[in-house]
Amino acid sequence: MTTTIVKLNHIALDGTKIKANASINKLINQEEIITVRELLKKGIDTDETEDKIYGDKRGDEVPSELTSRKKVHELIQNERKENSDTKNENKLRKLSMRLLEQACTGSNGKKQVLEKLERAEEELKNTPQGTVSLTDPGARWMKNKKGHWEFAYNFQIAIDHETGIILASNVNQDPTDHYQLEPQIEQIIETLGTIPEHTKFSGDNGYYTEDNLEYLAEEGFDAYIPNRKQAHEAKKGLKEDKPFSKHNFWYDYREDHYICPNNKTLPYRKTYTYNGVSRRQYYCSDCLRCPDQHECVGKNRVRIITDYGGVLAEQMTVKMETPEGKLEYAKRKEAVEWPFGNIKYNLKYNEFLKRGRTKTNTEKSLLCISHNSKRIYNILKQKKIDMKNLNT
């Protein structure tokens, strides 16, 4: 039924951060995982020795001397005295004691603690972030719209502009939108079968990467994604403008150079590759004699402009400067504010209730079903009213 309702003239992509059900007071890193495991192993070895002597104790017990807060405090202090971060030492010590105490409660205590440590260690291998939350190791540190860091998930959606129906969605651990464009479009294709040739896509600057531009070109999709300067201009007035921000350096495509706000030319100098992406650098020596050097780049330094694009980036930039490009991109904001506004403000949903990627994805799906069900009902209701008015 949905495929007969959605128009698919314009599909907008966007993401938002949803707070995870993860405690920031239960942080753990690789060093502490090793420390807790060593303490547990020491307790197990001690218990095995006592079991040989007394013969009537469980083989999975942690000895009583390790369950003493004072003893655990001394053990951690002695073993980590030289390497501990003084600022975080108390938090790490308390968490270690709680884990050891849990290992002593019931027959499965030790097993549960080891499973927690294993899950946390696995997540630490898959992220450059140095810590994870023991309550939800799958969550990642992300900055919310208020500028505060918290454990969260990146909630991605693709929306039909005219109806506000969510066509694709996912929850992921990536704080940026760089790698989310292709999965969203592929999910739409998987759901609807094919995408009409007239369909246009839009996304904010977070989707502006070389890989995404190549994917769109190879698949023949008509998309509208602004570069950093164009994105800033679209938001002009929302933030205080800085005169020497990169978006104020104008690029001349014919001459292949940048022109700074003081009308000085920054010619192309070199190309280098980082993580498989080619980057072109532009700079000049005039910066050393510029009266605005300190404000622009700092004392005794040269301003370097790095361009991450190529021919495809140039084509996208030119397309975004056309009246049609600006009109299509304006539809993105109309589309994405609709479902996210409904979910966050009408449904008052600002934090996941479940933990882990699998469960939060299920929770996300229920939210999308709720939003789409209401949209479809309202659309059909409006059609019924329109037909009734037409007949009368």
C-alpha positions, -999 to +999 in steps of 0.1 A: +000+000+000+028+024+008+042+022-027+010+036-041+010+065-017+045+077-017+055+099-047+092+093-048+098+126-066+123+137-039+139+116-011+157+133+017+184+117+038+193+128+073+205+116+107+200+125+143+216+115+176+194+096+200+207+091+236+216+055+245+205+038+277+241+037+288+256+050+321+285+074+319+294+063+355+303+028+343+330+035+318+356+009+312+387+007+290+411-020+279+435-014+308+408-019+334+394-050+317+429-065+320+431-054+357+397-070+366+405-102+348+438-105+366+421-100+400+395-126+391+422-150+380+441-144+412+409-151+432+402-183+412+438-196+417+436-189+454+402-206+456+416-237+438+444-239+463+419-236+493+397-262+476+425-287+476+431-280+513+395-279+526+378-299+499+342-286+505+342-252+487+329-244+452+354-242+424+341-209+411+343-189+444+363-157+447+380-158+481+367-137+509+398-115+512+391-103+476+355-093+485+367-068+511+365-032+498+397-024+517+415-053+502+404-046+466+413-010+471+448-020+482+452-045+453+442-020+426+463+008+442+494-014+444+491-029+409+482+004+391+499+030+413+524+040+386+501+038+356+467+051+370+453+084+359+448+102+392+417+120+379+399+087+370+415+064+396+385+064+420+359+057+393+380+028+380+385+015+415+348+016+424+339-002+391+364-029+397+351-035+432+315-037+419+325-062+393+344-083+418+314-082+442+291-093+414+314-122+407+309-134+442+271-132+441+254-165+432+267-194+411+266-174+378+282-142+391+317-148+378+303-160+344+282-128+340+311-105+348+334-123+323+307-120+297+304-083+303+341-079+300+342-099+268+314-077+252+331-045+263+365-057+249+349-067+216+334-032+212+367-015+221+383-034+192+358-019+168+361+018+178+389+043+181+372+056+212+391+047+243+362+038+266+328+022+264+299+020+288+296-013+306+258-010+306+257-007+268+291-013+251+276-008+217+268+029+223+294+056+212+304+090+225+285+116+203+279+153+206+243+163+208+228+195+195+234+213+228+271+206+224+273+180+252+290+146+248+269+116+257+266+079+247+242+077+218+233+060+185+231+076+150+195+073+139+193+075+100+162+079+079+153+085+042+120+103+038+096+108+009+093+146+007+057+150-003+042+125+022+066+124+051+067+086+050+100+070+061+113+048+033+145+035+050+161+037+084+188+023+105+206+028+138+244+028+137+275+036+159+291+061+135+290+097+149+291+111+113+269+106+082+298+099+059+291+062+053+253+062+056+242+073+021+247+040+002+231+018+029+200+040+030+195+040-008+202+003-010+175-003+017+150+017-003+157-004-034+154-036-013+120-024+000+105-009-031+122-028-059+134+000-081+137+038-079+121+058-107+145+078-130+129+111-120+136+106-083+159+132-067+179+127-035+192+153-011+214+152+020+234+177+041+271+183+040+277+152+062+271+130+032+295+150+010+324+125+005+343+113-026+330+077-021+293+089-020+297+111-051+312+082-070+284+059-059+257+083-070+274+088-103+279+051-110+242+044-101+230+073-121+211+090-092+203+127-093+214+140-059+219+174-043+245+176-016+263+209-007+299+213+000+311+230+032+307+265+019+273+260+004+261+243+036+272+273+056+255+297+032+223+277+035+224+282+073+236+318+071+223+339+100+221+309+124+257+313+136+281+341+138+302+343+106+340+342+109+356+362+081+384+338+074+365+305+076+372+282+047+338+288+032+348+324+026+376+313+003+363+314-032+374+287-056+380+295-093+374+263-113+389+276-145+422+288-130+422+260-103+430+283-074+414+298-043+410+335-035+411+345+001+388+373+017+417+397+012+417+390-026+450+370-025+455+340-047+462+306-032+474+284-062+474+246-064+505+232-048+503+194-044+481+163-041+485+137-014+465+106-004+451+098+030+430+067+038+426+061+000+412+096-006+431+122-028+434+156-013+446+187-031+463+216-013+464+253-021+485+279-004+508+309-010+535+329+008+515+361+010+502+350+043+535+359+060+530+396+050+492+397+056+479+421+084+452+396+092+475+366+095+470+362+132+432+361+129+432+339+099+458+312+106+480+323+135+513+340+139+541+330+114+519+304+097+506+300+061+469+293+054+465+259+036+432+251+019+426+214+014+402+203-013+388+168-009+370+167-042+377+161-079+356+163-111+325+149-094+328+174-066+331+202-091+300+190-109+281+187-077+292+222-066+281+237-100+247+219-098+241+232-063+246+268-075+218+265-101+182+277-092+170+241-096+197+229-072+188+254-046+151+246-049+156+209-046+179+212-016+154+234+002+130+205+001+154+185+023+148+206+054+110+204+049+112+166+046+135+157+075+120+180+101+087+163+097+095+128+110+122+138+135+100+165+149+072+140+153+094+114+170+113+137+193+087+163+202+052+147+196+062+113+208+087+128+233+113+102+223+148+114+231+164+083+246+164+046+237+149+023+263+167-009+251+204-016+250+227-030+223+226-025+185+201-053+178+175-042+204+179-004+196+173-012+159+142-031+168+131-001+189+139+022+160+117+001+136+087+004+160+091+042+160+092+043+122+061+020+120+043+043+145+052+074+124+043+058+091+010+044+103-001+078+114+010+094+082-008+068+060-040+071+081-040+109+077-033+107+040-061+082+033-084+102+056-076+134+036-082+116+003-116+104+016-125+139+026-114+153-008-134+127-027-165+135-006-162+172-013-157+165-050-188+144-052-209+170-034 
